[in-house]
């Protein structure tokens, strides 16, 4: 089981992702939440996070900036990131792929989509009990 970090400036969006993970019965030890990329970095530094689910558009530090910071860090370079966003901008998608984002969930999504993607990533990184 892994710890998951949900990063979104919307309380409602974070709650929807959290609920979707629960409904999909994804094997998670603990869920952390952050309202922007700066808060996410603080949580990453203080905790063992196995997966980050992040929005693109946030104040203080965007999802794109968060991913770039993570990839520049030896400690967080390999931490899987999934973008959860309504942004369909092709340039953003290309930037995210260059930074090794593991998947993009387009809002709105179904709990089954979240569950399937997260389970696949957990299996790939070998964090299944």
MOPAC internal coordinates of N, CA, C and O (Angstrom, degrees):
PM7 1SCF
backbone

  N    0.0000 0     0.00 0     0.00 0    0    0    0
  C    1.4522 1     0.00 0     0.00 0    1    0    0
  C    1.5216 1   108.96 1     0.00 0    2    1    0
  O    1.2310 1   121.01 1   -32.26 1    3    2    1
  N    1.3237 1   115.68 1   147.74 1    3    2    1
  C    1.4595 1   120.79 1  -176.78 1    5    3    2
  C    1.5224 1   110.90 1  -123.86 1    6    5    3
  O    1.2310 1   121.35 1   -16.11 1    7    6    5
  N    1.3158 1   115.03 1   163.89 1    7    6    5
  C    1.4565 1   121.71 1   170.88 1    9    7    6
  C    1.5245 1   107.71 1   -92.82 1   10    9    7
  O    1.2310 1   121.03 1   -39.66 1   11   10    9
  N    1.3247 1   115.63 1   140.34 1   11   10    9
  C    1.4572 1   122.21 1  -178.83 1   13   11   10
  C    1.5238 1   108.82 1  -119.33 1   14   13   11
  O    1.2310 1   120.98 1   -38.46 1   15   14   13
  N    1.3265 1   115.73 1   141.54 1   15   14   13
  C    1.4578 1   122.73 1   175.88 1   17   15   14
  C    1.5178 1   108.66 1  -115.04 1   18   17   15
  O    1.2310 1   120.76 1   -58.63 1   19   18   17
  N    1.3401 1   116.16 1   121.37 1   19   18   17
  C    1.4698 1   122.45 1   176.94 1   21   19   18
  C    1.5240 1   107.08 1  -102.44 1   22   21   19
  O    1.2310 1   120.56 1   -56.27 1   23   22   21
  N    1.3386 1   116.54 1   123.73 1   23   22   21
  C    1.4607 1   121.73 1  -176.38 1   25   23   22
  C    1.5251 1   109.65 1  -121.34 1   26   25   23
  O    1.2310 1   120.67 1   -66.52 1   27   26   25
  N    1.3172 1   116.32 1   113.48 1   27   26   25
  C    1.4608 1   121.64 1   179.62 1   29   27   26
  C    1.5171 1   107.49 1  -162.64 1   30   29   27
  O    1.2310 1   120.08 1   -39.51 1   31   30   29
  N    1.3295 1   117.45 1   140.49 1   31   30   29
  C    1.4542 1   120.18 1   179.87 1   33   31   30
  C    1.5280 1   112.37 1   -75.95 1   34   33   31
  O    1.2310 1   119.94 1   170.02 1   35   34   33
  N    1.3152 1   117.73 1    -9.98 1   35   34   33
  C    1.4635 1   122.37 1   179.08 1   37   35   34
  C    1.5317 1   110.30 1   -98.20 1   38   37   35
  O    1.2310 1   121.17 1   -59.41 1   39   38   37
  N    1.3421 1   115.36 1   120.59 1   39   38   37
  C    1.4672 1   119.85 1   175.52 1   41   39   38
  C    1.5201 1   110.76 1   -58.20 1   42   41   39
  O    1.2310 1   120.86 1   140.58 1   43   42   41
  N    1.3197 1   115.96 1   -39.42 1   43   42   41
  C    1.4679 1   121.06 1  -178.50 1   45   43   42
  C    1.5252 1   110.21 1   -64.23 1   46   45   43
  O    1.2310 1   120.13 1   134.17 1   47   46   45
  N    1.3234 1   117.35 1   -45.83 1   47   46   45
  C    1.4673 1   120.48 1   179.67 1   49   47   46
  C    1.5233 1   111.40 1   -62.29 1   50   49   47
  O    1.2310 1   120.32 1   138.35 1   51   50   49
  N    1.3341 1   116.99 1   -41.65 1   51   50   49
  C    1.4670 1   119.53 1   177.53 1   53   51   50
  C    1.5254 1   110.41 1   -62.21 1   54   53   51
  O    1.2310 1   120.54 1   138.45 1   55   54   53
  N    1.3281 1   116.57 1   -41.55 1   55   54   53
  C    1.4704 1   120.56 1   179.67 1   57   55   54
  C    1.5266 1   111.14 1   -64.30 1   58   57   55
  O    1.2310 1   120.30 1   141.43 1   59   58   57
  N    1.3259 1   117.04 1   -38.57 1   59   58   57
  C    1.4704 1   120.77 1   179.36 1   61   59   58
  C    1.5318 1   110.49 1   -65.21 1   62   61   59
  O    1.2310 1   120.20 1   136.72 1   63   62   61
  N    1.3239 1   117.23 1   -43.28 1   63   62   61
  C    1.4712 1   120.43 1   178.50 1   65   63   62
  C    1.5208 1   109.64 1   -64.15 1   66   65   63
  O    1.2310 1   120.34 1   135.19 1   67   66   65
  N    1.3275 1   116.96 1   -44.81 1   67   66   65
  C    1.4702 1   121.52 1   179.16 1   69   67   66
  C    1.5272 1   110.38 1   -58.95 1   70   69   67
  O    1.2310 1   120.95 1   131.78 1   71   70   69
  N    1.3248 1   115.78 1   -48.22 1   71   70   69
  C    1.4682 1   120.18 1  -179.36 1   73   71   70
  C    1.5265 1   110.89 1   -63.81 1   74   73   71
  O    1.2310 1   120.31 1   140.50 1   75   74   73
  N    1.3203 1   117.02 1   -39.50 1   75   74   73
  C    1.4672 1   120.95 1   179.14 1   77   75   74
  C    1.5253 1   111.17 1   -62.32 1   78   77   75
  O    1.2310 1   120.34 1   139.37 1   79   78   77
  N    1.3172 1   116.95 1   -40.63 1   79   78   77
  C    1.4665 1   120.49 1   177.73 1   81   79   78
  C    1.5296 1   110.16 1   -62.71 1   82   81   79
  O    1.2310 1   120.82 1   139.83 1   83   82   81
  N    1.3322 1   116.03 1   -40.17 1   83   82   81
  C    1.4595 1   120.36 1   177.92 1   85   83   82
  C    1.5135 1   112.55 1   -66.66 1   86   85   83
  O    1.2310 1   120.30 1   133.31 1   87   86   85
  N    1.3332 1   117.03 1   -46.69 1   87   86   85
  C    1.4642 1   121.20 1   179.56 1   89   87   86
  C    1.5243 1   111.82 1   -62.57 1   90   89   87
  O    1.2310 1   120.80 1   145.77 1   91   90   89
  N    1.3366 1   116.08 1   -34.23 1   91   90   89
  C    1.4652 1   120.41 1   179.93 1   93   91   90
  C    1.5324 1   111.63 1   -81.47 1   94   93   91
  O    1.2310 1   120.64 1   176.83 1   95   94   93
  N    1.3323 1   116.38 1    -3.17 1   95   94   93
  C    1.4660 1   123.23 1   178.40 1   97   95   94
  C    1.5356 1   112.13 1    53.50 1   98   97   95
  O    1.2310 1   121.75 1  -133.34 1   99   98   97
  N    1.3286 1   114.26 1    46.66 1   99   98   97
  C    1.4590 1   120.47 1   177.35 1  101   99   98
  C    1.5302 1   108.17 1   -76.00 1  102  101   99
  O    1.2310 1   119.59 1   -45.43 1  103  102  101
  N    1.3378 1   118.39 1   134.57 1  103  102  101
  C    1.4629 1   121.33 1  -178.29 1  105  103  102
  C    1.5317 1   112.58 1   -74.43 1  106  105  103
  O    1.2310 1   121.01 1   -86.72 1  107  106  105
  N    1.3350 1   115.68 1    93.28 1  107  106  105
  C    1.4562 1   122.21 1  -176.67 1  109  107  106
  C    1.5201 1   109.05 1  -121.46 1  110  109  107
  O    1.2310 1   120.99 1   -43.99 1  111  110  109
  N    1.3280 1   115.71 1   136.01 1  111  110  109
  C    1.4638 1   120.80 1   178.26 1  113  111  110
  C    1.5302 1   110.11 1   -75.76 1  114  113  111
  O    1.2310 1   120.65 1   129.33 1  115  114  113
  N    1.3390 1   116.37 1   -50.67 1  115  114  113
  C    1.4627 1   121.07 1  -176.43 1  117  115  114
  C    1.5231 1   109.75 1  -152.22 1  118  117  115
  O    1.2310 1   120.90 1   -34.05 1  119  118  117
  N    1.3219 1   115.88 1   145.95 1  119  118  117
  C    1.4602 1   121.76 1   176.73 1  121  119  118
  C    1.5264 1   108.79 1  -113.10 1  122  121  119
  O    1.2310 1   121.07 1   -53.09 1  123  122  121
  N    1.3347 1   115.56 1   126.91 1  123  122  121
  C    1.4577 1   122.97 1   174.41 1  125  123  122
  C    1.5223 1   107.50 1  -106.52 1  126  125  123
  O    1.2310 1   120.49 1   -24.00 1  127  126  125
  N    1.3318 1   116.67 1   156.00 1  127  126  125
  C    1.4608 1   121.01 1   178.48 1  129  127  126
  C    1.5203 1   110.84 1  -132.72 1  130  129  127
  O    1.2310 1   121.28 1   -34.90 1  131  130  129
  N    1.3499 1   115.16 1   145.10 1  131  130  129
  C    1.4605 1   122.00 1   176.51 1  133  131  130
  C    1.5213 1   108.55 1  -139.30 1  134  133  131
  O    1.2310 1   120.70 1   -31.36 1  135  134  133
  N    1.3389 1   116.27 1   148.64 1  135  134  133
  C    1.4613 1   121.54 1  -177.71 1  137  135  134
  C    1.5273 1   113.21 1   -92.53 1  138  137  135
  O    1.2310 1   120.19 1   169.54 1  139  138  137
  N    1.3412 1   117.25 1   -10.46 1  139  138  137
  C    1.4621 1   120.25 1   177.00 1  141  139  138
  C    1.5241 1   108.84 1  -162.62 1  142  141  139
  O    1.2310 1   120.82 1    -3.21 1  143  142  141
  N    1.3086 1   116.04 1   176.79 1  143  142  141
  C    1.4531 1   120.85 1  -176.96 1  145  143  142
  C    1.5208 1   114.16 1   -65.21 1  146  145  143
  O    1.2310 1   119.90 1   145.58 1  147  146  145
  N    1.3238 1   117.79 1   -34.42 1  147  146  145
  C    1.4682 1   120.43 1   178.97 1  149  147  146
  C    1.5268 1   110.61 1   -64.65 1  150  149  147
  O    1.2310 1   120.84 1   134.36 1  151  150  149
  N    1.3136 1   116.00 1   -45.64 1  151  150  149
  C    1.4696 1   119.92 1   177.51 1  153  151  150
  C    1.5297 1   110.01 1   -63.85 1  154  153  151
  O    1.2310 1   120.53 1   141.57 1  155  154  153
  N    1.3273 1   116.60 1   -38.43 1  155  154  153
  C    1.4660 1   121.10 1   178.45 1  157  155  154
  C    1.5263 1   111.21 1   -60.47 1  158  157  155
  O    1.2310 1   120.12 1   136.64 1  159  158  157
  N    1.3333 1   117.37 1   -43.36 1  159  158  157
  C    1.4640 1   120.44 1   178.88 1  161  159  158
  C    1.5231 1   111.33 1   -61.16 1  162  161  159
  O    1.2310 1   120.13 1   140.53 1  163  162  161
  N    1.3267 1   117.36 1   -39.47 1  163  162  161
  C    1.4645 1   120.72 1   177.40 1  165  163  162
  C    1.5212 1   111.11 1   -62.49 1  166  165  163
  O    1.2310 1   120.58 1   137.43 1  167  166  165
  N    1.3161 1   116.50 1   -42.57 1  167  166  165
  C    1.4676 1   121.01 1   179.40 1  169  167  166
  C    1.5258 1   109.86 1   -66.82 1  170  169  167
  O    1.2310 1   120.42 1   138.38 1  171  170  169
  N    1.3193 1   116.81 1   -41.62 1  171  170  169
  C    1.4699 1   120.56 1   178.49 1  173  171  170
  C    1.5322 1   110.90 1   -60.06 1  174  173  171
  O    1.2310 1   120.45 1   138.60 1  175  174  173
  N    1.3214 1   116.75 1   -41.40 1  175  174  173
  C    1.4671 1   120.85 1  -178.24 1  177  175  174
  C    1.5240 1   112.25 1   -68.49 1  178  177  175
  O    1.2310 1   120.40 1   150.57 1  179  178  177
  N    1.3321 1   116.83 1   -29.43 1  179  178  177
  C    1.4673 1   120.86 1  -174.72 1  181  179  178
  C    1.5270 1   113.97 1   -95.90 1  182  181  179
  O    1.2310 1   119.89 1   170.15 1  183  182  181
  N    1.3304 1   117.81 1    -9.85 1  183  182  181
  C    1.4621 1   120.87 1  -173.45 1  185  183  182
  C    1.5187 1   111.17 1  -139.23 1  186  185  183
  O    1.2310 1   120.88 1   -19.57 1  187  186  185
  N    1.3049 1   115.92 1   160.43 1  187  186  185
  C    1.4636 1   122.45 1   174.92 1  189  187  186
  C    1.5368 1   107.35 1   -88.51 1  190  189  187
  O    1.2310 1   120.50 1   -78.33 1  191  190  189
  N    1.3247 1   116.65 1   101.67 1  191  190  189
  C    1.4664 1   122.11 1  -177.57 1  193  191  190
  C    1.5222 1   108.21 1  -106.68 1  194  193  191
  O    1.2310 1   120.80 1   -50.89 1  195  194  193
  N    1.3314 1   116.08 1   129.11 1  195  194  193
  C    1.4596 1   120.98 1  -178.47 1  197  195  194
  C    1.5090 1   114.42 1   -99.10 1  198  197  195
  O    1.2310 1   120.10 1   165.28 1  199  198  197
  N    1.3449 1   117.41 1   -14.72 1  199  198  197
  C    1.4643 1   121.57 1  -178.74 1  201  199  198
  C    1.5191 1   109.03 1  -158.46 1  202  201  199
  O    1.2310 1   121.13 1   -42.98 1  203  202  201
  N    1.3432 1   115.44 1   137.02 1  203  202  201
  C    1.4607 1   121.44 1   176.63 1  205  203  202
  C    1.5234 1   108.56 1  -116.28 1  206  205  203
  O    1.2310 1   121.08 1   -49.83 1  207  206  205
  N    1.3379 1   115.55 1   130.17 1  207  206  205
  C    1.4641 1   122.46 1   173.58 1  209  207  206
  C    1.5229 1   105.92 1  -113.50 1  210  209  207
  O    1.2310 1   119.72 1   -66.28 1  211  210  209
  N    1.3437 1   118.14 1   113.72 1  211  210  209
  C    1.4628 1   120.58 1  -170.75 1  213  211  210
  C    1.5222 1   112.87 1  -132.47 1  214  213  211
  O    1.2310 1   121.49 1   -34.84 1  215  214  213
  N    1.3165 1   114.76 1   145.16 1  215  214  213
  C    1.4596 1   123.26 1   172.01 1  217  215  214
  C    1.5325 1   108.04 1   -78.27 1  218  217  215
  O    1.2310 1   120.12 1   -15.05 1  219  218  217
  N    1.3163 1   117.37 1   164.95 1  219  218  217
  C    1.4654 1   120.90 1   176.79 1  221  219  218
  C    1.5284 1   110.57 1   -89.55 1  222  221  219
  O    1.2310 1   120.40 1   128.83 1  223  222  221
  N    1.3312 1   116.85 1   -51.17 1  223  222  221
  C    1.4610 1   121.52 1  -172.37 1  225  223  222
  C    1.5197 1   110.75 1   -92.24 1  226  225  223
  O    1.2310 1   120.98 1   -73.14 1  227  226  225
  N    1.3477 1   115.72 1   106.86 1  227  226  225
  C    1.4611 1   122.37 1   178.18 1  229  227  226
  C    1.5251 1   108.09 1  -144.66 1  230  229  227
  O    1.2310 1   120.50 1   -24.53 1  231  230  229
  N    1.3340 1   116.64 1   155.47 1  231  230  229
  C    1.4684 1   119.15 1   176.35 1  233  231  230
  C    1.5277 1   110.77 1   -74.28 1  234  233  231
  O    1.2310 1   120.75 1   -13.46 1  235  234  233
  N    1.3137 1   116.17 1   166.54 1  235  234  233
  C    1.4728 1   124.98 1   175.45 1  237  235  234
  C    1.5240 1   113.64 1    68.96 1  238  237  235
  O    1.2310 1   119.74 1   126.49 1  239  238  237
  N    1.3224 1   118.10 1   -53.51 1  239  238  237
  C    1.4578 1   122.04 1   176.00 1  241  239  238
  C    1.5262 1   107.55 1  -152.56 1  242  241  239
  O    1.2310 1   120.77 1   -60.39 1  243  242  241
  N    1.3251 1   116.13 1   119.61 1  243  242  241
  C    1.4637 1   120.92 1  -178.01 1  245  243  242
  C    1.5271 1   111.48 1   -73.56 1  246  245  243
  O    1.2310 1   121.39 1    -9.35 1  247  246  245
  N    1.3111 1   114.94 1   170.65 1  247  246  245
  C    1.4594 1   119.99 1   175.47 1  249  247  246
  C    1.5166 1   111.88 1   -62.52 1  250  249  247
  O    1.2310 1   120.11 1   141.60 1  251  250  249
  N    1.3247 1   117.40 1   -38.40 1  251  250  249
  C    1.4678 1   121.01 1   177.32 1  253  251  250
  C    1.5268 1   110.69 1   -61.98 1  254  253  251
  O    1.2310 1   120.60 1   136.44 1  255  254  253
  N    1.3301 1   116.45 1   -43.56 1  255  254  253
  C    1.4608 1   120.81 1   179.06 1  257  255  254
  C    1.5334 1   111.24 1   -66.84 1  258  257  255
  O    1.2310 1   120.75 1   141.31 1  259  258  257
  N    1.3241 1   116.17 1   -38.69 1  259  258  257
  C    1.4655 1   120.68 1   177.55 1  261  259  258
  C    1.5259 1   110.57 1   -60.56 1  262  261  259
  O    1.2310 1   120.61 1   132.39 1  263  262  261
  N    1.3240 1   116.44 1   -47.61 1  263  262  261
  C    1.4654 1   120.18 1  -179.71 1  265  263  262
  C    1.5273 1   110.26 1   -62.39 1  266  265  263
  O    1.2310 1   120.10 1   137.94 1  267  266  265
  N    1.3314 1   117.41 1   -42.06 1  267  266  265
  C    1.4676 1   120.54 1   178.70 1  269  267  266
  C    1.5360 1   110.80 1   -61.41 1  270  269  267
  O    1.2310 1   120.02 1   137.30 1  271  270  269
  N    1.3337 1   117.57 1   -42.70 1  271  270  269
  C    1.4639 1   121.74 1   177.92 1  273  271  270
  C    1.5263 1   111.03 1   -63.20 1  274  273  271
  O    1.2310 1   120.81 1   137.54 1  275  274  273
  N    1.3243 1   116.05 1   -42.46 1  275  274  273
  C    1.4671 1   120.00 1   179.84 1  277  275  274
  C    1.5216 1   110.79 1   -63.74 1  278  277  275
  O    1.2310 1   120.01 1   136.97 1  279  278  277
  N    1.3208 1   117.58 1   -43.03 1  279  278  277
  C    1.4611 1   120.93 1  -177.95 1  281  279  278
  C    1.5218 1   112.13 1   -69.49 1  282  281  279
  O    1.2310 1   120.39 1   155.73 1  283  282  281
  N    1.3336 1   116.86 1   -24.27 1  283  282  281
  C    1.4668 1   120.87 1   178.35 1  285  283  282
  C    1.5284 1   112.05 1   -82.12 1  286  285  283
  O    1.2310 1   120.41 1   170.44 1  287  286  285
  N    1.3121 1   116.83 1    -9.56 1  287  286  285
  C    1.4636 1   121.79 1  -177.94 1  289  287  286
  C    1.5313 1   110.72 1  -100.06 1  290  289  287
  O    1.2310 1   120.53 1   -49.49 1  291  290  289
  N    1.3152 1   116.59 1   130.51 1  291  290  289
  C    1.4700 1   119.91 1   177.58 1  293  291  290
  C    1.5256 1   110.88 1   -60.79 1  294  293  291
  O    1.2310 1   120.20 1   144.58 1  295  294  293
  N    1.3112 1   117.22 1   -35.42 1  295  294  293
  C    1.4697 1   121.51 1  -177.41 1  297  295  294
  C    1.5266 1   112.91 1   -69.84 1  298  297  295
  O    1.2310 1   119.89 1   141.58 1  299  298  297
  N    1.3396 1   117.81 1   -38.42 1  299  298  297
  C    1.4627 1   121.54 1  -174.22 1  301  299  298
  C    1.5185 1   113.79 1  -108.85 1  302  301  299
  O    1.2310 1   120.77 1  -176.38 1  303  302  301
  N    1.3233 1   116.13 1     3.62 1  303  302  301
  C    1.4694 1   120.86 1  -175.14 1  305  303  302
  C    1.5249 1   112.65 1   -54.30 1  306  305  303
  O    1.2310 1   119.86 1   139.81 1  307  306  305
  N    1.3164 1   117.87 1   -40.19 1  307  306  305
  C    1.4639 1   121.37 1  -175.29 1  309  307  306
  C    1.5272 1   113.81 1   -96.82 1  310  309  307
  O    1.2310 1   119.55 1   179.67 1  311  310  309
  N    1.3336 1   118.46 1    -0.33 1  311  310  309
  C    1.4635 1   120.50 1  -179.85 1  313  311  310
  C    1.5294 1   109.17 1   -65.25 1  314  313  311
  O    1.2310 1   120.09 1   -57.04 1  315  314  313
  N    1.3281 1   117.43 1   122.96 1  315  314  313
  C    1.4703 1   119.78 1  -179.42 1  317  315  314
  C    1.5318 1   111.83 1   -65.00 1  318  317  315
  O    1.2310 1   121.28 1   -40.55 1  319  318  317
  N    1.3276 1   115.15 1   139.45 1  319  318  317
  C    1.4618 1   121.96 1   177.73 1  321  319  318
  C    1.5179 1   108.84 1  -126.70 1  322  321  319
  O    1.2310 1   121.31 1   -45.54 1  323  322  321
  N    1.3278 1   115.10 1   134.46 1  323  322  321
  C    1.4608 1   122.56 1   172.30 1  325  323  322
  C    1.5187 1   106.31 1  -118.54 1  326  325  323
  O    1.2310 1   120.55 1   -48.14 1  327  326  325
  N    1.3116 1   116.56 1   131.86 1  327  326  325
  C    1.4658 1   121.35 1   176.56 1  329  327  326
  C    1.5212 1   108.38 1   -91.80 1  330  329  327
  O    1.2310 1   121.30 1   -48.96 1  331  330  329
  N    1.3306 1   115.13 1   131.04 1  331  330  329
  C    1.4649 1   122.56 1   178.29 1  333  331  330
  C    1.5203 1   105.76 1  -118.83 1  334  333  331
  O    1.2310 1   120.29 1   -75.77 1  335  334  333
  N    1.3320 1   117.05 1   104.23 1  335  334  333
  C    1.4624 1   118.97 1  -171.47 1  337  335  334
  C    1.5249 1   111.44 1  -156.84 1  338  337  335
  O    1.2310 1   121.14 1   -22.27 1  339  338  337
  N    1.3200 1   115.42 1   157.73 1  339  338  337
  C    1.4582 1   120.99 1   173.18 1  341  339  338
  C    1.5274 1   110.55 1   -92.19 1  342  341  339
  O    1.2310 1   120.44 1   177.10 1  343  342  341
  N    1.3272 1   116.77 1    -2.90 1  343  342  341
  C    1.4628 1   122.78 1  -179.53 1  345  343  342
  C    1.5296 1   109.90 1   -69.92 1  346  345  343
  O    1.2310 1   120.85 1   -58.72 1  347  346  345
  N    1.3140 1   115.97 1   121.28 1  347  346  345
  C    1.4584 1   120.56 1   178.73 1  349  347  346
  C    1.5211 1   112.79 1  -107.10 1  350  349  347
  O    1.2310 1   120.26 1  -166.81 1  351  350  349
  N    1.3213 1   117.11 1    13.19 1  351  350  349
  C    1.4538 1   122.91 1  -176.93 1  353  351  350
  C    1.5342 1   110.93 1   -61.56 1  354  353  351
  O    1.2310 1   120.82 1   -59.23 1  355  354  353
  N    1.3297 1   116.03 1   120.77 1  355  354  353
  C    1.4616 1   121.03 1  -177.49 1  357  355  354
  C    1.5250 1   112.36 1   -63.52 1  358  357  355
  O    1.2310 1   120.08 1   143.24 1  359  358  357
  N    1.3306 1   117.46 1   -36.76 1  359  358  357
  C    1.4651 1   120.78 1   178.44 1  361  359  358
  C    1.5244 1   110.39 1   -61.77 1  362  361  359
  O    1.2310 1   120.44 1   137.90 1  363  362  361
  N    1.3373 1   116.76 1   -42.10 1  363  362  361
  C    1.4651 1   120.53 1   177.89 1  365  363  362
  C    1.5285 1   110.45 1   -63.14 1  366  365  363
  O    1.2310 1   120.63 1   137.00 1  367  366  365
  N    1.3289 1   116.40 1   -43.00 1  367  366  365
  C    1.4716 1   120.17 1   179.27 1  369  367  366
  C    1.5315 1   110.95 1   -60.32 1  370  369  367
  O    1.2310 1   120.51 1   137.69 1  371  370  369
  N    1.3222 1   116.64 1   -42.31 1  371  370  369
  C    1.4661 1   120.60 1   179.09 1  373  371  370
  C    1.5248 1   111.25 1   -64.03 1  374  373  371
  O    1.2310 1   120.47 1   137.33 1  375  374  373
  N    1.3408 1   116.70 1   -42.67 1  375  374  373
  C    1.4646 1   120.49 1   178.13 1  377  375  374
  C    1.5307 1   110.27 1   -61.99 1  378  377  375
  O    1.2310 1   120.74 1   137.72 1  379  378  377
  N    1.3198 1   116.19 1   -42.28 1  379  378  377
  C    1.4647 1   120.76 1  -179.77 1  381  379  378
  C    1.5253 1   111.13 1   -64.03 1  382  381  379
  O    1.2310 1   120.58 1   138.20 1  383  382  381
  N    1.3201 1   116.51 1   -41.80 1  383  382  381
  C    1.4719 1   119.83 1   178.59 1  385  383  382
  C    1.5215 1   110.77 1   -64.24 1  386  385  383
  O    1.2310 1   120.00 1   141.19 1  387  386  385
  N    1.3269 1   117.60 1   -38.81 1  387  386  385
  C    1.4659 1   120.96 1   177.34 1  389  387  386
  C    1.5309 1   111.58 1   -61.55 1  390  389  387
  O    1.2310 1   120.72 1   149.81 1  391  390  389
  N    1.3270 1   116.24 1   -30.19 1  391  390  389
  C    1.4639 1   121.24 1   179.66 1  393  391  390
  C    1.5295 1   112.54 1   -91.63 1  394  393  391
  O    1.2310 1   120.22 1  -170.62 1  395  394  393
  N    1.3144 1   117.18 1     9.38 1  395  394  393
  C    1.4600 1   120.49 1   173.46 1  397  395  394
  C    1.5128 1   116.10 1    75.79 1  398  397  395
  O    1.2310 1   120.04 1  -152.71 1  399  398  397
  N    1.3209 1   117.52 1    27.29 1  399  398  397
  C    1.4621 1   119.71 1   176.09 1  401  399  398
  C    1.5280 1   108.19 1   -61.90 1  402  401  399
  O    1.2310 1   120.55 1   -44.84 1  403  402  401
  N    1.3316 1   116.55 1   135.16 1  403  402  401
  C    1.4705 1   121.54 1  -174.23 1  405  403  402
  C    1.5139 1   113.89 1   -80.22 1  406  405  403
  O    1.2310 1   119.96 1   161.15 1  407  406  405
  N    1.3301 1   117.68 1   -18.85 1  407  406  405
  C    1.4547 1   119.91 1   179.88 1  409  407  406
  C    1.5072 1   110.97 1  -176.39 1  410  409  407
  O    1.2310 1   121.44 1   -17.03 1  411  410  409
  N    1.3266 1   114.86 1   162.97 1  411  410  409
  C    1.4599 1   121.25 1   176.73 1  413  411  410
  C    1.5210 1   107.57 1  -130.35 1  414  413  411
  O    1.2310 1   120.82 1   -57.94 1  415  414  413
  N    1.3244 1   116.04 1   122.06 1  415  414  413
  C    1.4569 1   122.20 1   174.28 1  417  415  414
  C    1.5132 1   107.56 1  -102.35 1  418  417  415
  O    1.2310 1   120.66 1   -60.49 1  419  418  417
  N    1.3135 1   116.34 1   119.51 1  419  418  417
  C    1.4577 1   120.56 1  -178.96 1  421  419  418
  C    1.5280 1   109.41 1   -87.07 1  422  421  419
  O    1.2310 1   120.63 1   -52.69 1  423  422  421
  N    1.3293 1   116.39 1   127.31 1  423  422  421
  C    1.4537 1   121.95 1   175.36 1  425  423  422
  C    1.5228 1   108.32 1   -74.42 1  426  425  423
  O    1.2310 1   118.41 1   -40.37 1  427  426  425
  N    1.2960 1   120.63 1   139.63 1  427  426  425
  C    1.4618 1   126.38 1    -6.79 1  429  427  426
  C    1.5344 1   110.64 1   -77.01 1  430  429  427
  O    1.2310 1   120.70 1   -25.28 1  431  430  429
  N    1.3103 1   116.27 1   154.72 1  431  430  429
  C    1.4617 1   122.09 1  -179.53 1  433  431  430
  C    1.5206 1   108.21 1  -133.04 1  434  433  431
  O    1.2310 1   121.11 1   -12.62 1  435  434  433
  N    1.3131 1   115.49 1   167.38 1  435  434  433
  C    1.4649 1   121.71 1   177.44 1  437  435  434
  C    1.5342 1   108.59 1  -102.94 1  438  437  435
  O    1.2310 1   119.82 1   -30.11 1  439  438  437
  N    1.3168 1   117.94 1   149.89 1  439  438  437
  C    1.4712 1   120.17 1   178.39 1  441  439  438
  C    1.5275 1   112.77 1   -53.87 1  442  441  439
  O    1.2310 1   120.24 1   145.67 1  443  442  441
  N    1.3364 1   117.14 1   -34.33 1  443  442  441
  C    1.4667 1   120.52 1  -179.83 1  445  443  442
  C    1.5286 1   111.02 1   -62.76 1  446  445  443
  O    1.2310 1   120.56 1   143.57 1  447  446  445
  N    1.3371 1   116.54 1   -36.43 1  447  446  445
  C    1.4623 1   120.51 1   179.02 1  449  447  446
  C    1.5223 1   110.39 1   -65.39 1  450  449  447
  O    1.2310 1   120.62 1   135.61 1  451  450  449
  N    1.3314 1   116.42 1   -44.39 1  451  450  449
  C    1.4622 1   121.07 1   178.60 1  453  451  450
  C    1.5257 1   108.81 1   -61.70 1  454  453  451
  O    1.2310 1   120.94 1   130.70 1  455  454  453
  N    1.3291 1   115.81 1   -49.30 1  455  454  453
  C    1.4555 1   120.78 1  -178.10 1  457  455  454
  C    1.5153 1   112.73 1   -58.31 1  458  457  455
  O    1.2310 1   120.42 1   133.24 1  459  458  457
  N    1.3279 1   116.80 1   -46.76 1  459  458  457
  C    1.4618 1   120.47 1  -177.93 1  461  459  458
  C    1.5283 1   111.33 1   -63.21 1  462  461  459
  O    1.2310 1   120.36 1   134.58 1  463  462  461
  N    1.3202 1   116.91 1   -45.42 1  463  462  461
  C    1.4637 1   120.45 1  -178.58 1  465  463  462
  C    1.5336 1   111.41 1   -65.85 1  466  465  463
  O    1.2310 1   120.58 1   133.52 1  467  466  465
  N    1.3168 1   116.50 1   -46.48 1  467  466  465
  C    1.4595 1   120.34 1  -178.13 1  469  467  466
  C    1.5293 1   110.68 1   -65.80 1  470  469  467
  O    1.2310 1   119.93 1   138.43 1  471  470  469
  N    1.3265 1   117.74 1   -41.57 1  471  470  469
  C    1.4766 1   119.90 1   177.34 1  473  471  470
  C    1.5244 1   111.36 1   -60.77 1  474  473  471
  O    1.2310 1   120.35 1   138.32 1  475  474  473
  N    1.3254 1   116.95 1   -41.68 1  475  474  473
  C    1.4634 1   120.98 1   178.30 1  477  475  474
  C    1.5212 1   110.65 1   -60.37 1  478  477  475
  O    1.2310 1   120.45 1   134.13 1  479  478  477
  N    1.3127 1   116.74 1   -45.87 1  479  478  477
  C    1.4654 1   120.61 1  -179.64 1  481  479  478
  C    1.5226 1   110.74 1   -65.10 1  482  481  479
  O    1.2310 1   120.24 1   137.18 1  483  482  481
  N    1.3218 1   117.15 1   -42.82 1  483  482  481
  C    1.4677 1   120.65 1   179.12 1  485  483  482
  C    1.5265 1   109.89 1   -59.95 1  486  485  483
  O    1.2310 1   120.35 1   136.43 1  487  486  485
  N    1.3222 1   116.94 1   -43.57 1  487  486  485
  C    1.4754 1   120.35 1   177.82 1  489  487  486
  C    1.5128 1   111.08 1   -62.35 1  490  489  487
  O    1.2310 1   120.37 1   136.34 1  491  490  489
  N    1.3336 1   116.89 1   -43.66 1  491  490  489
  C    1.4643 1   121.52 1  -177.67 1  493  491  490
  C    1.5281 1   112.80 1   -63.58 1  494  493  491
  O    1.2310 1   120.66 1   143.86 1  495  494  493
  N    1.3299 1   116.34 1   -36.14 1  495  494  493
  C    1.4587 1   119.12 1  -179.01 1  497  495  494
  C    1.5231 1   112.02 1   -91.32 1  498  497  495
  O    1.2310 1   120.89 1  -178.33 1  499  498  497
  N    1.3375 1   115.90 1     1.67 1  499  498  497
  C    1.4595 1   120.46 1   174.29 1  501  499  498
  C    1.5109 1   115.26 1    71.38 1  502  501  499
  O    1.2310 1   120.40 1  -144.24 1  503  502  501
  N    1.3326 1   116.84 1    35.76 1  503  502  501
  C    1.4573 1   120.72 1  -178.53 1  505  503  502
  C    1.5157 1   112.36 1  -107.82 1  506  505  503
  O    1.2310 1   120.13 1  -150.93 1  507  506  505
  N    1.3257 1   117.35 1    29.07 1  507  506  505
  C    1.4558 1   120.49 1   179.22 1  509  507  506
  C    1.5150 1   109.05 1  -100.36 1  510  509  507
  O    1.2310 1   120.83 1   -45.26 1  511  510  509
  N    1.3357 1   116.02 1   134.74 1  511  510  509
  C    1.4781 1   120.42 1   177.03 1  513  511  510
  C    1.5091 1   110.31 1   -77.42 1  514  513  511
  O    1.2310 1   120.10 1   180.00 1  515  514  513

